[in-house]
Amino acid sequence: MTFGEKLFKLRKEKGLSQEALAEKVNTTRQAISKWENGQGFPETEKLLMIGNIFEVSIDYLLKDSVEPHRDNKEGYYVSREMADGFLLHERKVSKYVSFGLSLLILSTVPYLVFKQEPAIYTLLIMIIAVLGIGAIVTGLITVEDKYKVLKKEALIFDQNHHKELTVKYKDMKRRYAAVMVAGVCSIVAGGIPFFLERKHIVSGFNAYYPVCVVLIAIGAYILIRTLPIIEAYQIMAKNEEYINRFGFKLSKKVRKRVDDF
């Protein structure tokens, strides 16, 4: 069975038209028609994309075998467009979630400032908390299913593209290192007065509690905003290290057991 015959068979099994498949691999219907008729052959990037779409190995597509091997040992191919989209997606989601969580932390400030006015601090707490929850929900709603696979599978990239991602990852870590340290310091600075007061080591910090909460909120925003972005770059630039993490292996086993169940 030739490549064209296999492509035609897989497309029909998947219920895709030539136009629909062309859109998925970012090409034209005419190109799909030529491939199926044996008048041409896709470039490597599109060949890998076809393997992902139909969940078959590249060996199956290239060799004269009859049965497809759906284990796709090579991994999930990530195009440049998908990688860029994933990075922008993680930035967008982290922006909303970090802002929302920071607002939830800040919602305690009205109580600390207006302790003697329950009506005032209750109203302000509700307003700030609702805004915070709304921001978090907005961030969760923007999560796109098509990017979830990048956190679940081993990934493969074009060699030059992977080198670019590695350089960007190192640069991102270097630029964000000082920012994350500032975030941690802000949280620690804001939390120390509460800790000392609770342990009765010192007292008299009550007047500064609103400022402490603001520092904690700022630190939380910085960390929650930056860590997902760095992780997104790490998933692609250091994918082998990422998939060898204990947490990744554990989550994969859990998903497998759930699917089997």
Backbone as CSV, one residue per row, in Angstrom:
resi,resn,N_x,N_y,N_z,CA_x,CA_y,CA_z,C_x,C_y,C_z
1,MET,0.844,-1.199,0.000,0.000,0.000,0.000,0.876,1.245,0.000
2,THR,0.656,2.110,-0.961,1.475,3.313,-1.080,1.052,4.359,-0.044
3,PHE,1.885,5.404,0.055,1.558,6.484,0.988,0.213,7.110,0.625
4,GLY,-0.010,7.362,-0.674,-1.263,7.978,-1.108,-2.471,7.134,-0.733
5,GLU,-2.361,5.821,-0.924,-3.463,4.916,-0.583,-3.728,4.914,0.920
6,LYS,-2.653,4.946,1.698,-2.810,4.980,3.157,-3.467,6.281,3.604
7,LEU,-3.027,7.386,3.001,-3.587,8.687,3.364,-5.078,8.728,3.039
8,PHE,-5.446,8.215,1.863,-6.859,8.192,1.467,-7.671,7.341,2.441
9,LYS,-7.143,6.179,2.792,-7.837,5.258,3.701,-8.012,5.881,5.090
10,LEU,-6.945,6.490,5.611,-7.006,7.106,6.943,-7.967,8.288,6.954
11,ARG,-7.956,9.051,5.884,-8.840,10.219,5.810,-10.301,9.792,5.815
12,LYS,-10.607,8.750,5.075,-11.986,8.261,5.023,-12.412,7.675,6.371
13,GLU,-11.498,6.942,7.014,-11.811,6.368,8.328,-12.101,7.454,9.357
14,LYS,-11.399,8.580,9.211,-11.555,9.696,10.148,-12.758,10.567,9.781
15,GLY,-13.321,10.353,8.606,-14.462,11.140,8.176,-14.109,12.559,7.790
16,LEU,-12.900,12.749,7.263,-12.438,14.083,6.892,-12.499,14.266,5.378
17,SER,-12.913,15.436,4.961,-12.838,15.778,3.542,-11.413,16.235,3.232
18,GLN,-11.103,16.343,1.945,-9.773,16.835,1.577,-9.571,18.258,2.062
19,GLU,-10.637,19.068,2.025,-10.547,20.448,2.503,-10.255,20.497,4.000
20,ALA,-10.939,19.621,4.763,-10.757,19.605,6.222,-9.341,19.172,6.595
21,LEU,-8.834,18.156,5.896,-7.470,17.692,6.177,-6.460,18.764,5.770
22,ALA,-6.699,19.414,4.662,-5.791,20.472,4.195,-5.700,21.589,5.229
23,GLU,-6.821,21.916,5.838,-6.828,22.973,6.846,-6.018,22.562,8.076
24,LYS,-6.114,21.289,8.452,-5.399,20.807,9.631,-3.886,20.800,9.435
25,VAL,-3.447,20.541,8.208,-2.004,20.485,7.963,-1.480,21.757,7.278
26,ASN,-2.357,22.757,7.213,-1.965,24.069,6.681,-1.464,23.976,5.239
27,THR,-2.285,23.355,4.392,-1.943,23.256,2.969,-3.222,23.421,2.151
28,THR,-3.176,23.070,0.867,-4.346,23.228,0.004,-5.009,21.882,-0.282
29,ARG,-6.269,21.947,-0.722,-6.973,20.714,-1.090,-6.295,20.047,-2.282
30,GLN,-5.768,20.866,-3.175,-5.088,20.323,-4.351,-3.859,19.502,-3.949
31,ALA,-3.154,19.970,-2.908,-1.971,19.229,-2.442,-2.380,17.870,-1.881
32,ILE,-3.464,17.843,-1.104,-3.957,16.575,-0.548,-4.333,15.628,-1.679
33,SER,-5.013,16.155,-2.687,-5.434,15.334,-3.830,-4.228,14.741,-4.553
34,LYS,-3.182,15.548,-4.746,-1.974,15.062,-5.421,-1.293,13.977,-4.600
35,TRP,-1.224,14.167,-3.268,-0.588,13.157,-2.415,-1.334,11.833,-2.510
36,GLU,-2.654,11.915,-2.465,-3.453,10.685,-2.497,-3.362,9.986,-3.852
37,ASN,-3.127,10.768,-4.899,-3.011,10.188,-6.244,-1.576,9.812,-6.608
38,GLY,-0.668,9.935,-5.642,0.707,9.556,-5.885,1.475,10.514,-6.760
39,GLN,0.999,11.761,-6.855,1.656,12.742,-7.705,2.578,13.684,-6.928
40,GLY,2.732,13.434,-5.669,3.595,14.274,-4.844,3.732,13.669,-3.463
41,PHE,4.543,14.331,-2.648,4.796,13.811,-1.303,4.967,14.985,-0.351
42,PRO,4.374,14.924,0.846,4.480,16.063,1.781,5.873,16.213,2.355
43,GLU,6.202,17.448,2.727,7.475,17.691,3.396,7.437,17.098,4.799
44,THR,8.610,17.021,5.422,8.733,16.329,6.712,7.796,16.882,7.769
45,GLU,7.692,18.200,7.854,6.844,18.805,8.892,5.390,18.379,8.724
46,LYS,4.897,18.402,7.491,3.506,18.040,7.254,3.300,16.539,7.410
47,LEU,4.307,15.762,7.114,4.220,14.317,7.308,4.054,13.988,8.792
48,LEU,4.805,14.688,9.628,4.683,14.483,11.069,3.316,14.933,11.579
49,MET,2.801,16.005,11.022,1.473,16.481,11.402,0.399,15.464,11.017
50,ILE,0.554,14.853,9.862,-0.397,13.827,9.422,-0.369,12.639,10.381
51,GLY,0.836,12.262,10.818,0.952,11.176,11.792,0.223,11.495,13.082
52,ASN,0.320,12.736,13.528,-0.388,13.148,14.747,-1.904,13.116,14.560
53,ILE,-2.363,13.611,13.428,-3.804,13.698,13.168,-4.449,12.313,13.171
54,PHE,-3.799,11.360,12.522,-4.382,10.023,12.396,-3.851,9.041,13.442
55,GLU,-2.972,9.528,14.314,-2.420,8.717,15.411,-1.762,7.446,14.889
56,VAL,-0.924,7.618,13.882,-0.155,6.506,13.340,1.316,6.898,13.326
57,SER,2.179,5.889,13.291,3.604,6.165,13.286,4.064,6.610,11.902
58,ILE,5.193,7.301,11.889,5.758,7.733,10.606,6.220,6.523,9.812
59,ASP,6.688,5.489,10.522,7.099,4.259,9.842,5.951,3.673,9.033
60,TYR,4.753,3.712,9.616,3.597,3.172,8.903,3.320,3.957,7.622
61,LEU,3.452,5.276,7.718,3.176,6.101,6.544,4.207,5.899,5.441
62,LEU,5.456,5.643,5.823,6.542,5.590,4.843,6.797,4.187,4.302
63,LYS,6.584,3.167,5.154,6.906,1.802,4.742,5.705,1.115,4.113
64,ASP,5.995,0.030,3.396,4.941,-0.707,2.695,4.273,-1.710,3.623
65,SER,3.857,-1.261,4.797,3.134,-2.127,5.718,1.641,-1.944,5.497
66,VAL,0.866,-2.887,5.945,-0.573,-2.837,5.743,-1.287,-2.313,6.968
67,GLU,-0.888,-2.761,8.158,-1.564,-2.360,9.384,-0.872,-1.163,10.028
68,PRO,-1.633,-0.179,10.447,-1.027,0.988,11.114,-0.576,0.666,12.517
69,HIS,0.522,1.279,12.961,1.001,1.146,14.336,0.634,2.441,15.040
70,ARG,-0.329,2.374,15.941,-0.873,3.584,16.531,-0.183,3.984,17.824
71,ASP,0.945,3.405,18.091,1.656,3.839,19.296,2.451,5.116,19.050
72,ASN,2.771,5.404,17.789,3.452,6.659,17.415,4.617,6.972,18.351
73,LYS,5.571,6.073,18.386,6.662,6.153,19.346,7.487,7.433,19.200
74,GLU,7.430,8.023,18.018,8.239,9.219,17.822,7.808,10.368,18.726
75,GLY,6.560,10.357,19.140,6.054,11.434,19.979,5.109,12.334,19.201
76,TYR,4.647,13.374,19.853,3.692,14.303,19.241,4.463,15.451,18.604
77,TYR,4.301,15.605,17.299,5.034,16.658,16.595,4.396,18.014,16.855
78,VAL,5.244,19.004,17.171,4.775,20.357,17.458,5.318,21.297,16.383
79,SER,4.410,21.872,15.620,4.819,22.825,14.592,5.187,24.159,15.227
80,ARG,5.833,24.999,14.457,6.216,26.327,14.947,4.972,27.142,15.325
81,GLU,3.922,27.030,14.499,2.692,27.769,14.780,2.055,27.317,16.090
82,MET,2.059,26.012,16.325,1.441,25.506,17.543,2.263,25.898,18.772
83,ALA,3.574,25.860,18.650,4.441,26.241,19.770,4.236,27.709,20.130
84,ASP,4.203,28.574,19.127,3.982,30.001,19.382,2.606,30.241,19.992
85,GLY,1.612,29.525,19.491,0.268,29.661,20.027,0.182,29.207,21.469
86,PHE,0.889,28.130,21.797,0.897,27.606,23.168,1.523,28.604,24.133
87,LEU,2.621,29.225,23.731,3.292,30.204,24.587,2.406,31.425,24.832
88,LEU,1.752,31.894,23.787,0.839,33.030,23.948,-0.353,32.645,24.821
89,HIS,-0.820,31.431,24.651,-1.947,30.923,25.438,-1.606,30.875,26.919
90,GLU,-0.412,30.379,27.256,-0.006,30.292,28.667,0.163,31.674,29.281
91,ARG,0.656,32.623,28.499,0.773,34.000,28.993,-0.608,34.572,29.312
92,LYS,-1.538,34.333,28.431,-2.891,34.879,28.605,-3.571,34.279,29.824
93,VAL,-3.501,32.962,29.960,-4.153,32.292,31.093,-3.522,32.721,32.413
94,SER,-2.181,32.744,32.465,-1.496,33.107,33.707,-1.785,34.549,34.105
95,LYS,-2.003,35.431,33.125,-2.306,36.832,33.418,-3.616,36.942,34.187
96,TYR,-4.644,36.258,33.705,-5.943,36.315,34.366,-5.918,35.636,35.731
97,VAL,-5.313,34.446,35.793,-5.315,33.689,37.050,-4.517,34.410,38.123
98,SER,-3.340,34.922,37.774,-2.515,35.622,38.760,-3.202,36.884,39.263
99,PHE,-3.856,37.605,38.354,-4.580,38.819,38.747,-5.747,38.464,39.667
100,GLY,-6.458,37.400,39.337,-7.597,36.986,40.150,-7.197,36.551,41.550
101,LEU,-6.142,35.746,41.655,-5.686,35.295,42.974,-5.164,36.463,43.812
102,SER,-4.513,37.404,43.162,-4.025,38.589,43.875,-5.193,39.400,44.444
103,LEU,-6.270,39.513,43.667,-7.442,40.227,44.153,-8.075,39.499,45.350
104,LEU,-8.098,38.174,45.302,-8.649,37.427,46.433,-7.836,37.671,47.702
105,ILE,-6.528,37.746,47.565,-5.681,38.053,48.722,-5.961,39.467,49.218
106,LEU,-6.084,40.393,48.270,-6.324,41.796,48.628,-7.717,42.012,49.229
107,SER,-8.622,41.057,49.018,-9.978,41.229,49.556,-9.999,41.237,51.084
108,THR,-8.887,40.825,51.720,-8.823,40.866,53.189,-8.455,42.257,53.713
109,VAL,-7.960,43.125,52.849,-7.526,44.459,53.274,-8.669,45.297,53.857
110,PRO,-9.846,45.330,53.239,-10.931,46.135,53.820,-11.246,45.775,55.272
111,TYR,-11.175,44.497,55.597,-11.432,44.098,56.991,-10.372,44.676,57.916
112,LEU,-9.118,44.650,57.482,-8.027,45.166,58.316,-8.104,46.676,58.478
113,VAL,-8.634,47.372,57.476,-8.704,48.833,57.518,-9.979,49.332,58.205
114,PHE,-11.105,48.636,57.948,-12.399,49.108,58.466,-13.003,48.119,59.467
115,LYS,-12.191,47.672,60.407,-12.677,46.688,61.375,-13.918,47.167,62.129
116,GLN,-13.995,48.433,62.360,-15.096,48.972,63.151,-16.338,49.267,62.299
117,GLU,-16.248,49.031,61.002,-17.366,49.316,60.110,-17.716,48.069,59.293
118,PRO,-18.441,47.112,59.893,-18.760,45.846,59.209,-19.450,46.030,57.857
119,ALA,-20.344,46.993,57.781,-21.075,47.194,56.529,-20.123,47.582,55.394
120,ILE,-19.155,48.429,55.726,-18.213,48.899,54.703,-17.278,47.783,54.269
121,TYR,-16.632,47.105,55.251,-15.652,46.092,54.842,-16.319,44.879,54.202
122,THR,-17.553,44.561,54.602,-18.250,43.433,53.977,-18.530,43.708,52.507
123,LEU,-18.999,44.909,52.218,-19.283,45.283,50.837,-18.019,45.288,49.985
124,LEU,-16.952,45.877,50.519,-15.696,45.946,49.757,-15.097,44.559,49.530
125,ILE,-15.171,43.717,50.562,-14.660,42.349,50.421,-15.411,41.618,49.310
126,MET,-16.730,41.759,49.307,-17.540,41.082,48.283,-17.180,41.573,46.881
127,ILE,-17.031,42.881,46.738,-16.720,43.439,45.411,-15.367,42.943,44.914
128,ILE,-14.347,43.035,45.766,-12.990,42.633,45.357,-12.924,41.133,45.095
129,ALA,-13.590,40.343,45.969,-13.566,38.890,45.803,-14.278,38.468,44.519
130,VAL,-15.398,39.096,44.223,-16.130,38.768,42.988,-15.283,39.097,41.760
131,LEU,-14.602,40.227,41.789,-13.715,40.583,40.677,-12.592,39.555,40.528
132,GLY,-12.045,39.114,41.662,-10.978,38.123,41.635,-11.455,36.792,41.069
133,ILE,-12.614,36.337,41.542,-13.168,35.076,41.035,-13.488,35.197,39.550
134,GLY,-14.016,36.350,39.162,-14.324,36.568,37.749,-13.085,36.487,36.872
135,ALA,-11.976,37.056,37.354,-10.723,37.005,36.584,-10.215,35.567,36.454
136,ILE,-10.300,34.812,37.562,-9.848,33.415,37.527,-10.700,32.595,36.569
137,VAL,-12.020,32.755,36.656,-12.920,32.020,35.765,-12.650,32.379,34.310
138,THR,-12.407,33.652,34.050,-12.084,34.088,32.685,-10.827,33.390,32.186
139,GLY,-9.818,33.300,33.064,-8.588,32.615,32.684,-8.817,31.149,32.387
140,LEU,-9.649,30.492,33.212,-9.916,29.063,33.013,-10.743,28.827,31.755
141,ILE,-11.632,29.768,31.449,-12.446,29.629,30.244,-11.590,29.727,28.983
142,THR,-10.524,30.514,29.056,-9.677,30.709,27.869,-8.769,29.511,27.587
143,VAL,-8.726,28.529,28.502,-7.887,27.346,28.291,-8.379,26.590,27.060
144,GLU,-7.492,26.325,26.115,-7.851,25.648,24.875,-7.410,24.185,24.921
145,ASP,-8.336,23.298,24.579,-8.086,21.862,24.654,-6.942,21.411,23.754
146,LYS,-6.762,22.106,22.623,-5.761,21.637,21.664,-4.338,21.702,22.218
147,TYR,-4.119,22.513,23.275,-2.777,22.612,23.842,-2.539,21.637,24.998
148,LYS,-3.589,20.969,25.464,-3.441,20.062,26.605,-2.509,18.892,26.291
149,VAL,-2.507,18.461,25.024,-1.677,17.331,24.637,-0.194,17.619,24.850
150,LEU,0.203,18.898,24.784,1.617,19.248,24.935,2.116,18.972,26.349
151,LYS,1.209,18.896,27.315,1.592,18.606,28.691,1.426,17.137,29.041
152,LYS,0.965,16.351,28.066,0.668,14.948,28.347,1.549,13.965,27.582
153,GLU,2.186,14.422,26.495,2.934,13.511,25.637,4.381,13.960,25.444
154,ALA,5.205,13.002,25.021,6.556,13.353,24.600,6.448,14.127,23.290
155,LEU,7.273,15.149,23.132,7.147,16.036,21.987,8.360,15.942,21.067
156,ILE,8.121,16.202,19.811,9.221,16.266,18.841,9.080,17.563,18.042
157,PHE,10.231,18.115,17.651,10.272,19.400,16.968,11.225,19.331,15.789
158,ASP,11.058,20.277,14.900,12.081,20.511,13.888,13.368,20.913,14.612
159,GLN,14.501,20.389,14.180,15.759,20.591,14.892,16.102,22.070,15.068
160,ASN,15.983,22.846,14.018,16.311,24.276,14.107,15.341,25.008,15.028
161,HIS,14.083,24.629,14.937,13.082,25.252,15.800,13.369,24.944,17.266
162,HIS,13.771,23.705,17.549,14.069,23.322,18.930,15.264,24.103,19.471
163,LYS,16.246,24.350,18.626,17.394,25.154,19.059,16.953,26.567,19.425
164,GLU,16.060,27.122,18.628,15.542,28.462,18.918,14.793,28.475,20.256
165,LEU,13.982,27.456,20.492,13.230,27.367,21.745,14.156,27.235,22.942
166,THR,15.241,26.484,22.770,16.201,26.306,23.858,16.876,27.625,24.215
167,VAL,17.250,28.387,23.190,17.868,29.697,23.424,16.880,30.629,24.129
168,LYS,15.638,30.638,23.676,14.614,31.489,24.298,14.348,31.076,25.740
169,TYR,14.359,29.770,25.996,14.123,29.268,27.352,15.219,29.739,28.304
170,LYS,16.465,29.641,27.862,17.574,30.080,28.706,17.510,31.583,28.952
171,ASP,17.179,32.330,27.909,17.061,33.780,28.053,15.902,34.144,28.977
172,MET,14.800,33.418,28.862,13.632,33.672,29.710,13.954,33.392,31.179
173,LYS,14.632,32.298,31.439,15.005,31.967,32.816,15.911,33.039,33.401
174,ARG,16.853,33.507,32.600,17.791,34.519,33.073,17.076,35.839,33.357
175,ARG,16.168,36.233,32.486,15.466,37.509,32.660,14.451,37.455,33.793
176,TYR,13.835,36.308,33.990,12.797,36.184,35.008,13.341,35.816,36.387
177,ALA,14.611,35.430,36.456,15.185,35.005,37.739,15.070,36.106,38.795
178,ALA,15.492,37.314,38.427,15.441,38.431,39.377,14.001,38.778,39.740
179,VAL,13.099,38.663,38.755,11.688,38.968,39.004,11.098,37.982,40.013
180,MET,11.420,36.695,39.860,10.886,35.680,40.779,11.471,35.833,42.174
181,VAL,12.747,36.193,42.252,13.357,36.450,43.563,12.641,37.611,44.245
182,ALA,12.319,38.641,43.477,11.583,39.780,44.029,10.207,39.345,44.515
183,GLY,9.565,38.443,43.786,8.260,37.944,44.192,8.328,37.173,45.500
184,VAL,9.332,36.309,45.631,9.505,35.538,46.868,9.790,36.473,48.040
185,CYS,10.671,37.436,47.815,11.012,38.393,48.877,9.788,39.194,49.312
186,SER,8.948,39.551,48.356,7.743,40.307,48.679,6.805,39.490,49.562
187,ILE,6.645,38.208,49.237,5.783,37.330,50.045,6.362,37.141,51.444
188,VAL,7.668,36.918,51.521,8.323,36.731,52.829,8.214,37.992,53.680
189,ALA,8.477,39.149,53.050,8.405,40.422,53.779,7.001,40.674,54.308
190,GLY,6.003,40.301,53.504,4.633,40.493,53.944,4.189,39.489,54.981
191,GLY,4.769,38.308,54.966,4.353,37.256,55.893,5.052,37.271,57.238
192,ILE,6.252,37.826,57.303,7.017,37.831,58.559,6.266,38.500,59.715
193,PRO,5.685,39.693,59.533,4.966,40.318,60.650,3.833,39.451,61.200
194,PHE,3.087,38.776,60.304,2.020,37.886,60.758,2.593,36.728,61.568
195,PHE,3.710,36.177,61.112,4.333,35.051,61.799,4.836,35.467,63.187
196,LEU,5.534,36.599,63.233,6.084,37.064,64.513,4.979,37.396,65.512
197,GLU,3.920,37.982,65.011,2.792,38.336,65.879,2.113,37.069,66.402
198,ARG,1.939,36.102,65.529,1.260,34.858,65.915,2.065,34.077,66.951
199,LYS,3.388,34.126,66.824,4.250,33.407,67.769,4.547,34.234,69.019
200,HIS,3.938,35.430,69.094,4.115,36.315,70.254,5.583,36.708,70.472
201,ILE,6.327,36.758,69.369,7.727,37.172,69.458,7.803,38.687,69.571
202,VAL,7.011,39.351,68.749,6.897,40.809,68.816,5.426,41.176,68.671
203,SER,5.101,42.429,68.933,3.730,42.884,68.769,3.735,44.326,68.248
204,GLY,2.573,44.814,67.876,2.467,46.187,67.411,2.501,46.352,65.919
205,PHE,2.399,45.224,65.173,2.436,45.298,63.710,1.045,45.484,63.104
206,ASN,0.004,45.500,63.941,-1.364,45.528,63.428,-1.598,46.644,62.417
207,ALA,-1.049,47.813,62.674,-1.269,48.951,61.786,-0.662,48.739,60.400
208,TYR,0.314,47.823,60.311,0.996,47.586,59.036,0.436,46.360,58.297
209,TYR,-0.580,45.689,58.859,-1.111,44.491,58.227,-1.624,44.735,56.804
210,PRO,-2.328,45.834,56.539,-2.768,46.066,55.150,-1.601,46.130,54.163
211,VAL,-0.508,46.772,54.577,0.673,46.848,53.710,1.262,45.459,53.511
212,CYS,1.262,44.661,54.575,1.791,43.295,54.477,0.976,42.461,53.491
213,VAL,-0.341,42.597,53.547,-1.195,41.854,52.620,-0.927,42.283,51.183
214,VAL,-0.744,43.570,50.964,-0.438,44.071,49.621,0.874,43.465,49.122
215,LEU,1.876,43.387,49.980,3.159,42.783,49.592,2.985,41.313,49.211
216,ILE,2.180,40.597,49.992,1.929,39.187,49.690,1.209,39.050,48.353
217,ALA,0.234,39.925,48.112,-0.521,39.886,46.857,0.384,40.168,45.663
218,ILE,1.291,41.138,45.821,2.226,41.469,44.738,3.149,40.287,44.453
219,GLY,3.675,39.686,45.507,4.558,38.527,45.333,3.846,37.361,44.677
220,ALA,2.593,37.112,45.100,1.814,36.018,44.508,1.561,36.278,43.024
221,TYR,1.243,37.517,42.686,1.003,37.866,41.281,2.249,37.601,40.440
222,ILE,3.393,38.035,40.943,4.645,37.857,40.193,4.934,36.383,39.941
223,LEU,4.823,35.563,40.977,5.159,34.142,40.834,4.158,33.404,39.953
224,ILE,2.865,33.648,40.196,1.845,32.943,39.424,1.842,33.406,37.973
225,ARG,2.305,34.607,37.750,2.365,35.149,36.384,3.553,34.592,35.612
226,THR,4.677,34.403,36.280,5.908,34.024,35.576,6.157,32.510,35.519
227,LEU,5.825,31.788,36.582,6.144,30.353,36.622,5.498,29.558,35.481
228,PRO,4.214,29.755,35.161,3.635,29.004,34.037,4.303,29.312,32.703
229,ILE,4.774,30.545,32.528,5.438,30.908,31.270,6.766,30.169,31.145
230,ILE,7.524,30.156,32.239,8.800,29.438,32.224,8.574,27.945,32.027
231,GLU,7.542,27.403,32.682,7.239,25.979,32.521,6.858,25.666,31.080
232,ALA,6.120,26.574,30.432,5.726,26.365,29.033,6.955,26.250,28.140
233,TYR,7.930,27.134,28.354,9.175,27.046,27.591,9.935,25.759,27.924
234,GLN,9.911,25.377,29.203,10.625,24.167,29.616,10.003,22.924,28.995
235,ILE,8.669,22.884,28.912,7.979,21.742,28.316,8.496,21.478,26.912
236,MET,8.793,22.541,26.179,9.236,22.370,24.803,10.754,22.294,24.673
237,ALA,11.462,23.156,25.377,12.925,23.184,25.233,13.594,22.031,25.962
238,LYS,13.044,21.614,27.100,13.611,20.536,27.911,12.575,19.442,28.110
239,ASN,11.980,19.003,27.001,10.864,18.074,27.103,11.257,16.737,27.719
240,GLU,12.456,16.266,27.431,12.888,14.976,27.984,12.958,15.036,29.505
241,GLU,13.475,16.145,30.037,13.522,16.313,31.487,12.104,16.419,32.054
242,TYR,11.250,17.113,31.345,9.880,17.326,31.826,9.114,16.010,31.927
243,ILE,9.196,15.159,30.893,8.428,13.914,30.908,9.028,12.868,31.839
244,ASN,10.266,13.105,32.295,10.877,12.181,33.250,10.626,12.580,34.698
245,ARG,9.907,13.675,34.901,9.545,14.075,36.256,8.606,13.049,36.878
246,PHE,8.707,12.933,38.188,7.834,12.001,38.896,6.372,12.391,38.725
247,GLY,6.091,13.702,38.813,4.720,14.173,38.694,4.116,13.868,37.335
248,PHE,4.922,14.003,36.268,4.445,13.721,34.920,4.125,12.235,34.774
249,LYS,5.026,11.386,35.257,4.811,9.940,35.155,3.601,9.502,35.965
250,LEU,3.451,10.101,37.148,2.319,9.750,37.999,1.000,10.144,37.342
251,SER,0.938,11.368,36.808,-0.303,11.820,36.173,-0.635,10.975,34.943
252,LYS,0.395,10.513,34.226,0.164,9.681,33.053,-0.403,8.323,33.453
253,LYS,0.105,7.763,34.559,-0.428,6.486,35.057,-1.872,6.631,35.508
254,VAL,-2.149,7.746,36.178,-3.522,7.990,36.646,-4.469,8.097,35.463
255,ARG,-4.067,8.850,34.424,-4.909,8.996,33.241,-5.139,7.660,32.565
256,LYS,-4.108,6.810,32.520,-4.233,5.499,31.884,-5.222,4.627,32.646
257,ARG,-5.133,4.661,33.971,-6.048,3.853,34.777,-7.486,4.331,34.650
258,VAL,-7.643,5.647,34.569,-8.986,6.196,34.384,-9.554,5.772,33.050
259,ASP,-8.721,5.829,31.992,-9.184,5.422,30.655,-9.530,3.930,30.634
260,ASP,-8.691,3.118,31.298,-8.951,1.670,31.344,-10.228,1.362,32.100
261,PHE,-10.468,2.138,33.153,-11.664,1.929,33.970,-12.929,2.272,33.176
